[in-house]
């Protein structure tokens, strides 16, 4: 469903509903839900991609084409950056709660 926000010069501006960031979700105790589970999911996904890429590099039987090799190394670098960034954001979120 779409919620109409208003108009601009080109017409109506709409956004999907269900993304109400103005009202944070609450737990049963009445405390806001902390978004650390999102960073844990990113850590797990990044770690899985890193393990998959390292396994792929270790078990290769023939040299891949240079374009594929560049793509694989690029994916590995982005996964490492994502892993480090997710760990930092998780640590920041936990440090802000104490």
C-alpha positions in Angstrom: 0.0 0.0 0.0 1.1 3.5 -0.6 0.7 6.5 1.6 0.4 9.9 -0.1 2.8 12.4 1.4 1.8 15.5 -0.5 2.6 17.2 -3.8 5.7 18.5 -5.4 6.3 20.1 -8.8 6.0 16.8 -10.7 2.9 15.4 -8.9 2.1 13.3 -5.9 4.8 11.9 -3.8 4.1 8.4 -2.4 5.9 6.0 -0.2 5.3 2.4 0.8 3.5 2.0 4.1 5.0 -0.1 6.8 8.2 2.0 7.1 7.0 4.4 9.8 10.3 5.5 11.4 8.5 8.3 13.3 7.1 5.7 15.7 9.7 3.2 16.9 8.5 -0.3 17.7 8.2 -1.1 21.4 8.8 -4.3 23.3 6.3 -5.7 25.8 8.2 -3.9 28.5 7.6 -0.6 26.8 11.2 -0.1 25.7 12.2 0.8 22.1 13.4 -2.1 20.0 17.2 -1.8 19.4 18.3 -2.4 15.8 21.3 -4.5 16.8 19.8 -7.7 15.3 20.1 -6.0 11.9 23.8 -5.7 12.3 24.1 -9.3 13.5 22.4 -10.4 10.3 24.8 -8.3 8.3 27.7 -9.9 10.1 26.4 -13.4 9.4 25.8 -12.6 5.8 29.2 -11.0 5.3 30.9 -13.9 7.0 29.1 -16.4 4.9 30.2 -14.6 1.7 33.8 -14.4 2.9 33.8 -18.1 3.7 32.3 -18.9 0.4 34.8 -16.8 -1.6 37.8 -18.2 0.3 36.5 -21.7 -0.2 36.0 -20.9 -3.9 39.6 -19.6 -4.2 41.0 -22.6 -2.3 39.3 -25.2 -4.3 39.7 -23.8 -7.8 41.0 -26.3 -10.3 41.8 -24.0 -13.2 42.6 -20.3 -13.6 39.4 -18.3 -14.0 39.2 -15.5 -16.6 40.6 -12.2 -15.4 37.1 -10.5 -15.4 35.7 -13.2 -13.2 38.7 -13.1 -10.9 38.3 -9.3 -10.6 34.6 -9.8 -9.7 35.4 -12.4 -7.1 38.1 -10.2 -5.5 35.8 -7.2 -5.6 33.0 -9.2 -3.8 35.5 -10.4 -1.2 36.7 -6.9 -0.5 33.1 -5.6 -0.2 32.2 -8.4 2.1 35.2 -7.7 4.4 34.3 -4.0 4.4 30.7 -4.9 5.2 31.8 -7.2 8.0 34.0 -4.5 9.6 31.4 -1.8 9.3 28.7 -4.0 10.8 30.9 -4.9 13.7 31.6 -1.2 14.3 27.9 -0.3 14.1 27.0 -3.1 16.4 29.6 -2.0 18.9 28.5 1.7 18.6 24.9 0.7 19.2 25.7 -1.3 22.3 28.0 1.4 23.6 25.2 4.0 23.2 22.8 1.9 25.3 25.1 1.7 28.4 
